Amino acid sequence: MPGLEQLLLFVISLVANIFSAFAGGGAGLIQFPVLIFLGLPFGIALATHKIASVALGVGATIRNLREGSLDKRLVLVMLLFGLPGVLLGANVILLAPGRSAEIALGILTAGLGLYSVFQPQLGLAKKPVEFSPRSLLTGGVVLFVIGVLNGSLTSGTGLFVTLWLVSWFGLDYKRAVAHTLILVGLFWNGAGAGALAMLSDIKWSWLPALILGSLLGGYIGAHLAIVKGNQWIKRAYEAITLIVGIKLIVG
């Protein structure tokens, strides 16, 4: 039943993207596997999910721009280093078997959550950090690596960016999530979606419901993150990273 199918896709996308926008990543945990479960081949599901996920960035951007919380220097670093990584990952993933990479990614993702759990003050307040050109380069190189993962394995890479912004660049969770949602959700995912669209087919008939769910979910989740503050975001981040990590490991 096409109407029921569209409603199911919308609800799944809405729920996945609310959690993702609130915690700073993880929408692919729910949305991407469901597309495969509903019958799409891996490549088509990946490309379709990537295009829909751009709407998450749009919804979150609409809400976060009113807060004026972006750091222009950090925005530039995330774009200059992250976008090439995303494009590289998108061009490689369709040629490579992904199961072993998913297990490794799952272990690392769960490790991020545990790291945050055992650092009680991590991300609860902005930490003043003075950056030399060398430290900015180091931060950018790590963002490039995360970008490669973002362009290839979609589940959880936004969570990597969020924790890296907190631990290396000294942001609190609220500001880190804002940067992740806008830069990763809109620009990184947009670049990955464009690359995958040229390399794989798209399930166009499913996109309206997925995009609407992503757009509304991104806005609602970003609003919750702004209203609830760092302690709530930290707990949500830890829960999502552990769930995503376990899901990637067990398959």
FIMAR-204844 format. One record per residue (C-alpha): residue in one letter; residue number from 1; x, y, z. Coordinates in Angstrom, 2 decimals, decimal comma. Each point is the difference from the previous one (the first is absolute). Layout:
N
+------+------+---------+---------+---------+
! resn ! resi !       x !       y !       z !
+------+------+---------+---------+---------+
!    A !  NUM !       X !       Y !       Z !
...
+------+------+---------+---------+---------+
END
This chain:
251
+------+------+---------+---------+---------+
! resn ! resi !       x !       y !       z !
+------+------+---------+---------+---------+
!    M !    1 !    0,00 !    0,00 !    0,00 !
!    P !    2 !    1,83 !    3,14 !   -1,20 !
!    G !    3 !   -1,70 !    2,30 !    2,55 !
!    L !    4 !    0,89 !   -2,23 !    2,94 !
!    E !    5 !    3,55 !   -0,39 !   -1,30 !
!    Q !    6 !    0,45 !    3,78 !   -0,20 !
!    L !    7 !   -1,39 !    0,46 !    3,52 !
!    L !    8 !    2,38 !   -2,65 !    1,35 !
!    L !    9 !    2,97 !    1,65 !   -1,71 !
!    F !   10 !   -1,00 !    3,42 !    1,38 !
!    V !   11 !   -0,36 !   -1,26 !    3,60 !
!    I !   12 !    3,32 !   -1,87 !   -0,13 !
!    S !   13 !    1,78 !    3,02 !   -1,45 !
!    L !   14 !   -1,58 !    2,40 !    2,52 !
!    V !   15 !    0,95 !   -2,08 !    3,05 !
!    A !   16 !    3,53 !   -0,73 !   -1,27 !
!    N !   17 !    0,74 !    3,62 !   -0,75 !
!    I !   18 !   -1,42 !    1,40 !    3,24 !
!    F !   19 !    2,40 !   -2,23 !    1,94 !
!    S !   20 !    2,84 !    0,81 !   -2,38 !
!    A !   21 !   -0,47 !    3,76 !    0,18 !
!    F !   22 !   -0,24 !   -0,10 !    3,79 !
!    A !   23 !    3,04 !   -2,21 !    0,59 !
!    G !   24 !    2,19 !    1,23 !   -2,86 !
!    G !   25 !   -0,22 !   -3,00 !   -2,35 !
!    G !   26 !   -1,30 !   -3,53 !   -0,42 !
!    A !   27 !   -2,97 !    0,28 !   -2,37 !
!    G !   28 !    1,50 !   -2,66 !   -2,25 !
!    L !   29 !   -0,34 !   -2,54 !    2,82 !
!    I !   30 !   -3,76 !   -0,15 !   -0,59 !
!    Q !   31 !   -0,67 !    1,41 !   -3,45 !
!    F !   32 !    2,68 !   -1,70 !   -2,10 !
!    P !   33 !   -0,58 !   -3,60 !    1,22 !
!    V !   34 !   -3,78 !    0,44 !   -0,40 !
!    L !   35 !    0,45 !    0,92 !   -3,66 !
!    I !   36 !    1,93 !   -3,23 !   -0,52 !
!    F !   37 !   -2,60 !   -1,97 !    1,99 !
!    L !   38 !   -2,74 !    1,41 !   -2,26 !
!    G !   39 !    1,77 !   -1,46 !   -3,03 !
!    L !   40 !    2,54 !    2,50 !   -1,34 !
!    P !   41 !    3,46 !   -1,26 !   -1,01 !
!    F !   42 !    2,88 !    1,40 !    2,06 !
!    G !   43 !    1,16 !    2,59 !   -2,56 !
!    I !   44 !   -3,49 !    1,33 !   -0,76 !
!    A !   45 !   -0,90 !    0,11 !    3,70 !
!    L !   46 !    3,23 !    1,87 !    0,79 !
!    A !   47 !   -0,52 !    2,61 !   -2,73 !
!    T !   48 !   -3,69 !    0,46 !    0,87 !
!    H !   49 !    0,79 !    0,39 !    3,71 !
!    K !   50 !    2,78 !    2,50 !   -0,71 !
!    I !   51 !   -2,26 !    2,24 !   -2,08 !
!    A !   52 !   -2,75 !   -0,10 !    2,64 !
!    S !   53 !    2,51 !    0,75 !    2,78 !
!    V !   54 !    0,83 !    3,36 !   -1,56 !
!    A !   55 !   -3,46 !    1,14 !    1,13 !
!    L !   56 !    1,10 !   -0,67 !    3,59 !
!    G !   57 !    2,68 !    2,62 !   -0,47 !
!    V !   58 !   -2,52 !    2,43 !   -1,53 !
!    G !   59 !   -2,41 !   -0,38 !    2,90 !
!    A !   60 !    2,74 !    0,32 !    2,61 !
!    T !   61 !    1,55 !    2,98 !   -1,81 !
!    I !   62 !   -3,31 !    1,89 !   -0,01 !
!    R !   63 !   -0,21 !   -0,39 !    3,79 !
!    N !   64 !    3,68 !    0,50 !    0,90 !
!    L !   65 !    0,76 !    3,06 !   -2,12 !
!    R !   66 !   -2,28 !    2,02 !    2,28 !
!    E !   67 !    2,37 !   -0,79 !    2,87 !
!    G !   68 !    3,13 !    1,33 !   -1,74 !
!    S !   69 !    2,17 !   -2,70 !    1,58 !
!    L !   70 !    2,34 !   -0,88 !   -2,90 !
!    D !   71 !    3,74 !    0,68 !    0,12 !
!    K !   72 !    1,08 !    1,24 !   -3,44 !
!    R !   73 !    3,55 !   -1,35 !    0,28 !
!    L !   74 !   -1,29 !   -3,44 !    0,99 !
!    V !   75 !   -2,55 !    0,06 !   -2,82 !
!    L !   76 !    2,83 !    0,61 !   -2,47 !
!    V !   77 !    2,11 !   -2,87 !    1,41 !
!    M !   78 !   -2,95 !   -2,42 !   -0,11 !
!    L !   79 !   -0,73 !    0,86 !   -3,63 !
!    L !   80 !    3,58 !    0,05 !   -1,30 !
!    F !   81 !    0,96 !   -3,32 !    1,58 !
!    G !   82 !   -3,32 !   -1,81 !    0,28 !
!    L !   83 !   -1,41 !    0,39 !   -3,51 !
!    P !   84 !    2,95 !   -1,66 !   -1,83 !
!    G !   85 !   -0,25 !   -2,92 !    2,43 !
!    V !   86 !   -3,72 !   -0,38 !   -0,64 !
!    L !   87 !    0,50 !   -0,06 !   -3,77 !
!    L !   88 !    2,79 !   -2,57 !    0,32 !
!    G !   89 !   -2,12 !   -2,24 !    2,23 !
!    A !   90 !   -3,01 !    0,20 !   -2,28 !
!    N !   91 !    2,07 !   -1,08 !   -3,00 !
!    V !   92 !    1,57 !   -2,93 !    1,86 !
!    I !   93 !   -2,90 !   -1,54 !    1,93 !
!    L !   94 !   -1,92 !   -1,44 !   -2,94 !
!    L !   95 !    3,10 !   -1,99 !   -0,99 !
!    A !   96 !    0,85 !   -1,45 !    3,42 !
!    P !   97 !   -1,57 !   -2,62 !    2,30 !
!    G !   98 !   -1,20 !    1,82 !    3,09 !
!    R !   99 !   -0,63 !   -2,57 !    2,74 !
!    S !  100 !    3,47 !    0,01 !    1,60 !
!    A !  101 !    0,10 !    3,79 !   -0,20 !
!    E !  102 !   -3,42 !    0,17 !    1,68 !
!    I !  103 !    1,22 !   -2,15 !    2,92 !
!    A !  104 !    3,08 !    2,17 !    0,46 !
!    L !  105 !   -2,12 !    3,13 !   -0,22 !
!    G !  106 !   -2,42 !   -1,45 !    2,56 !
!    I !  107 !    2,78 !   -0,70 !    2,49 !
!    L !  108 !    1,38 !    3,51 !   -0,43 !
!    T !  109 !   -3,46 !    1,59 !    0,27 !
!    A !  110 !   -0,84 !   -1,83 !    3,21 !
!    G !  111 !    3,43 !    1,03 !    1,29 !
!    L !  112 !   -0,91 !    3,65 !   -0,58 !
!    G !  113 !   -3,08 !   -0,40 !    2,15 !
!    L !  114 !    1,94 !   -1,69 !    2,80 !
!    Y !  115 !    2,66 !    2,69 !   -0,16 !
!    S !  116 !   -2,65 !    2,67 !    0,52 !
!    V !  117 !   -1,60 !   -2,00 !    2,83 !
!    F !  118 !    3,31 !   -0,22 !    1,88 !
!    Q !  119 !    0,74 !    3,71 !   -0,52 !
!    P !  120 !   -2,82 !    1,52 !    2,09 !
!    Q !  121 !    0,84 !    3,65 !   -0,78 !
!    L !  122 !    0,74 !   -0,52 !   -3,69 !
!    G !  123 !   -1,96 !    2,41 !   -2,18 !
!    L !  124 !   -2,03 !    1,58 !    2,80 !
!    A !  125 !    1,75 !    3,36 !   -0,43 !
!    K !  126 !    2,01 !    1,64 !   -2,74 !
!    K !  127 !    3,75 !   -0,49 !    0,53 !
!    P !  128 !    2,21 !    2,91 !   -1,14 !
!    V !  129 !    2,48 !   -1,35 !   -2,55 !
!    E !  130 !    2,71 !    1,93 !   -1,81 !
!    F !  131 !    0,82 !   -1,58 !   -3,35 !
!    S !  132 !    3,30 !    0,09 !   -1,78 !
!    P !  133 !    0,13 !   -0,76 !   -3,74 !
!    R !  134 !    1,33 !   -3,47 !    0,92 !
!    S !  135 !   -2,89 !   -0,81 !    2,36 !
!    L !  136 !   -2,53 !    1,23 !   -2,56 !
!    L !  137 !    1,65 !   -2,23 !   -2,61 !
!    T !  138 !   -0,19 !   -2,99 !    2,36 !
!    G !  139 !   -3,67 !    0,69 !    0,69 !
!    G !  140 !   -0,64 !    0,35 !   -3,71 !
!    V !  141 !    1,73 !   -3,29 !   -0,88 !
!    V !  142 !   -2,22 !   -1,87 !    2,46 !
!    L !  143 !   -3,05 !    1,71 !   -1,52 !
!    F !  144 !    1,20 !   -1,20 !   -3,42 !
!    V !  145 !    0,11 !   -3,60 !    1,27 !
!    I !  146 !   -3,47 !    0,34 !    1,51 !
!    G !  147 !   -1,14 !    1,48 !   -3,32 !
!    V !  148 !    1,18 !   -3,15 !   -1,80 !
!    L !  149 !   -2,09 !   -2,07 !    2,42 !
!    N !  150 !   -2,95 !    2,35 !   -0,48 !
!    G !  151 !    0,12 !   -0,41 !   -3,76 !
!    S !  152 !    0,18 !   -3,79 !    0,26 !
!    L !  153 !   -1,58 !   -1,43 !    3,18 !
!    T !  154 !   -2,83 !    2,31 !    0,98 !
!    S !  155 !   -0,91 !   -1,24 !    3,48 !
!    G !  156 !    1,43 !    2,02 !    2,86 !
!    T !  157 !    2,62 !    2,18 !   -1,65 !
!    G !  158 !   -1,72 !    3,20 !    1,12 !
!    L !  159 !    0,54 !   -1,27 !    3,54 !
!    F !  160 !    3,76 !   -0,17 !   -0,72 !
!    V !  161 !    0,00 !    3,63 !   -1,10 !
!    T !  162 !   -1,94 !    1,11 !    3,07 !
!    L !  163 !    2,43 !   -1,60 !    2,45 !
!    W !  164 !    3,03 !    1,25 !   -1,93 !
!    L !  165 !   -1,33 !    3,56 !    0,13 !
!    V !  166 !   -0,49 !   -0,39 !    3,75 !
!    S !  167 !    3,29 !   -1,72 !    0,85 !
!    W !  168 !    2,41 !    1,72 !   -2,42 !
!    F !  169 !   -1,57 !    3,34 !   -0,85 !
!    G !  170 !   -1,37 !    0,63 !    3,50 !
!    L !  171 !   -3,66 !    0,53 !   -0,83 !
!    D !  172 !   -2,80 !   -0,89 !    2,39 !
!    Y !  173 !   -2,49 !   -2,61 !   -1,21 !
!    K !  174 !   -2,64 !    2,55 !   -1,01 !
!    R !  175 !    2,34 !    1,92 !   -2,32 !
!    A !  176 !    1,65 !   -3,18 !   -1,27 !
!    V !  177 !   -3,38 !   -1,45 !   -0,99 !
!    A !  178 !   -0,90 !    3,25 !   -1,79 !
!    H !  179 !    3,20 !   -0,16 !   -2,06 !
!    T !  180 !   -0,51 !   -3,70 !   -0,76 !
!    L !  181 !   -3,60 !    0,39 !   -1,11 !
!    I !  182 !    0,71 !    2,91 !   -2,32 !
!    L !  183 !    3,43 !   -0,89 !   -1,40 !
!    V !  184 !   -0,39 !   -3,79 !   -0,10 !
!    G !  185 !   -3,77 !   -0,15 !   -0,50 !
!    L !  186 !   -0,14 !    2,59 !   -2,75 !
!    F !  187 !    3,41 !    0,26 !   -1,69 !
!    W !  188 !    1,70 !   -3,38 !    0,59 !
!    N !  189 !   -3,17 !   -1,98 !   -0,64 !
!    G !  190 !   -0,83 !    2,20 !   -2,98 !
!    A !  191 !    3,39 !   -0,73 !   -1,57 !
!    G !  192 !   -0,33 !   -3,72 !    0,73 !
!    A !  193 !   -3,53 !   -0,09 !   -1,37 !
!    G !  194 !    1,09 !    1,68 !   -3,22 !
!    A !  195 !    2,88 !   -2,42 !   -0,49 !
!    L !  196 !   -2,12 !   -3,10 !    0,73 !
!    A !  197 !   -2,81 !    1,26 !   -2,24 !
!    M !  198 !    2,44 !   -0,10 !   -2,93 !
!    L !  199 !    1,26 !   -3,47 !    0,92 !
!    S !  200 !   -3,21 !   -1,80 !    0,99 !
!    D !  201 !   -3,74 !   -0,02 !   -0,65 !
!    I !  202 !   -2,44 !    1,83 !    2,30 !
!    K !  203 !   -3,41 !   -1,14 !    1,27 !
!    W !  204 !   -1,63 !    3,28 !   -0,95 !
!    S !  205 !   -3,54 !   -1,01 !    1,00 !
!    W !  206 !    1,10 !   -0,41 !    3,64 !
!    L !  207 !    1,80 !    3,33 !    0,28 !
!    P !  208 !   -2,97 !    2,35 !    0,70 !
!    A !  209 !   -0,95 !   -1,82 !    3,22 !
!    L !  210 !    3,64 !   -0,41 !    1,07 !
!    I !  211 !    0,85 !    3,63 !   -0,69 !
!    L !  212 !   -3,06 !    1,33 !    1,83 !
!    G !  213 !    0,80 !   -2,18 !    3,03 !
!    S !  214 !    3,66 !    1,10 !   -0,08 !
!    L !  215 !   -0,90 !    3,68 !   -0,32 !
!    L !  216 !   -2,48 !   -0,01 !    2,89 !
!    G !  217 !    2,13 !   -2,34 !    2,11 !
!    G !  218 !    3,07 !    2,20 !   -0,49 !
!    Y !  219 !   -1,88 !    3,11 !    1,10 !
!    I !  220 !   -1,65 !   -1,67 !    3,02 !
!    G !  221 !    3,21 !   -1,71 !    1,14 !
!    A !  222 !    2,03 !    3,20 !   -0,35 !
!    H !  223 !   -2,64 !    1,88 !    2,00 !
!    L !  224 !    0,13 !   -2,61 !    2,77 !
!    A !  225 !    3,80 !    0,22 !    0,11 !
!    I !  226 !   -0,12 !    3,79 !    0,36 !
!    V !  227 !   -2,71 !   -0,09 !    2,67 !
!    K !  228 !    1,26 !   -2,95 !    2,08 !
!    G !  229 !    3,67 !    0,95 !    0,18 !
!    N !  230 !    3,31 !   -1,83 !    0,38 !
!    Q !  231 !   -0,85 !   -2,55 !    2,71 !
!    W !  232 !   -2,93 !   -1,43 !   -1,96 !
!    I !  233 !    1,96 !    0,02 !   -3,26 !
!    K !  234 !    2,94 !   -1,77 !    1,68 !
!    R !  235 !   -2,25 !   -2,79 !    1,28 !
!    A !  236 !   -1,77 !   -0,33 !   -3,35 !
!    Y !  237 !    3,36 !   -0,09 !   -1,78 !
!    E !  238 !    1,27 !   -2,78 !    2,25 !
!    A !  239 !   -3,16 !   -2,06 !   -0,46 !
!    I !  240 !   -0,03 !    0,38 !   -3,78 !
!    T !  241 !    3,71 !   -0,81 !   -0,42 !
!    L !  242 !   -0,34 !   -3,20 !    2,03 !
!    I !  243 !   -3,14 !   -1,06 !   -1,91 !
!    V !  244 !    1,56 !    0,81 !   -3,38 !
!    G !  245 !    3,22 !   -1,80 !    0,92 !
!    I !  246 !   -1,77 !   -3,17 !    1,14 !
!    K !  247 !   -2,24 !    0,03 !   -3,08 !
!    L !  248 !    2,98 !    0,27 !   -2,35 !
!    I !  249 !    1,84 !   -2,80 !    1,78 !
!    V !  250 !   -2,88 !   -2,51 !    0,10 !
!    G !  251 !   -1,24 !    0,89 !   -3,51 !
+------+------+---------+---------+---------+
END
